[in-house]
């Protein structure tokens, strides 16, 4: 008996560097005797969203490896792994009074993989 499973590919997270002020736990006394907390600047990486064009290959490899391991433990032997590609497009069209112009583009990305396996007897 054969078994097919689909492993979804996920897009890469997008990050940016941000600078934050972190308290040091120390205080200083101001000119008029007031206490002020001492801070230091620290740069951190913060996720700002997800890519719309880059697949997270490391995560996909881990997901495939885990799925193969689960299939093997359930008594299945992997026959093939097939890439599933999807696509998208965008365009812009302008129709001014004397003529028209436009542009368009399309691209593809890995949506995931199909793993075909056969049950061992």
C-alpha positions in Angstrom: 0.0 0.0 0.0 1.3 3.5 -0.9 1.0 6.7 1.1 1.5 10.3 -0.1 1.9 13.2 2.2 2.4 16.9 1.5 5.0 19.0 3.4 4.2 22.8 3.2 7.1 25.2 2.6 7.1 28.3 4.7 8.4 31.7 3.8 11.4 33.2 5.7 10.8 35.6 8.5 12.0 39.2 7.8 14.0 41.0 10.5 15.4 44.4 11.2 17.9 45.7 13.8 16.4 48.0 16.5 18.2 49.9 19.3 16.6 49.7 22.7 17.6 51.2 26.1 18.1 48.5 28.7 18.2 49.3 32.5 21.5 48.4 34.2 20.1 48.3 37.7 22.2 51.3 38.8 21.0 54.8 39.6 22.7 58.2 39.6 21.9 61.3 41.5 21.0 64.4 39.5 22.0 68.0 40.0 19.0 68.7 42.2 19.3 65.4 44.2 16.8 63.4 42.1 17.6 59.8 41.2 17.8 58.6 37.7 18.1 55.1 36.4 21.2 54.3 34.3 20.5 52.6 31.0 22.6 51.3 28.1 21.8 50.9 24.5 21.5 47.5 23.0 20.9 46.4 19.5 18.3 43.6 19.0 16.9 41.7 16.0 13.2 42.0 15.7 10.9 40.1 13.3 8.9 42.5 11.2 7.0 40.1 9.0 7.4 37.4 6.4 9.1 37.3 3.1 6.9 37.1 0.0 9.6 35.5 -2.2 12.1 33.5 -0.1 11.4 30.1 1.2 12.8 29.0 4.5 14.9 26.1 3.2 16.3 25.1 6.6 12.8 24.7 8.0 11.6 22.8 4.9 14.6 20.4 5.2 13.8 19.8 8.9 10.1 19.2 8.2 11.0 16.7 5.4 13.5 14.9 7.6 10.9 14.6 10.4 8.2 13.3 8.0 10.6 10.7 6.5 11.5 9.6 10.0 7.8 9.2 11.0 7.1 7.3 7.8 10.1 4.9 8.4 8.9 4.4 12.0 5.4 3.5 10.8 6.9 0.9 8.4 7.0 2.8 5.2 9.9 3.2 2.7 10.2 6.5 0.8 9.9 6.1 -3.0 10.2 9.7 -4.1 10.1 13.3 -3.1 8.6 15.7 -5.6 8.8 19.5 -5.6 5.5 21.4 -5.9 5.9 24.8 -7.5 3.3 27.6 -7.4 3.4 31.0 -9.0 2.1 34.5 -8.8 2.0 37.6 -10.9 1.4 41.4 -10.8 0.8 44.0 -13.5 0.1 47.7 -14.0 -1.8 49.1 -16.9 -2.3 52.8 -17.8 -4.5 54.0 -20.5 -3.8 57.8 -21.0 -5.6 59.8 -23.6 -3.1 59.1 -26.5 -2.0 55.5 -26.2 -1.4 53.1 -23.4 1.4 51.3 -21.6 1.8 48.6 -19.0 4.1 46.1 -17.5 3.7 42.7 -15.9 5.8 40.0 -14.3 5.4 36.6 -12.9 7.4 34.4 -10.6 7.3 30.9 -9.1 8.2 29.5 -5.7 8.3 26.2 -3.9 4.9 25.6 -2.3 6.1 22.4 -0.7 7.0 18.7 -1.5 5.0 15.5 -2.0 6.5 12.4 -0.3 5.5 9.1 -1.8 6.1 6.0 0.3 5.4 2.3 0.2 4.5 0.2 3.2 7.0 -2.5 3.8 5.7 -6.1 4.2 
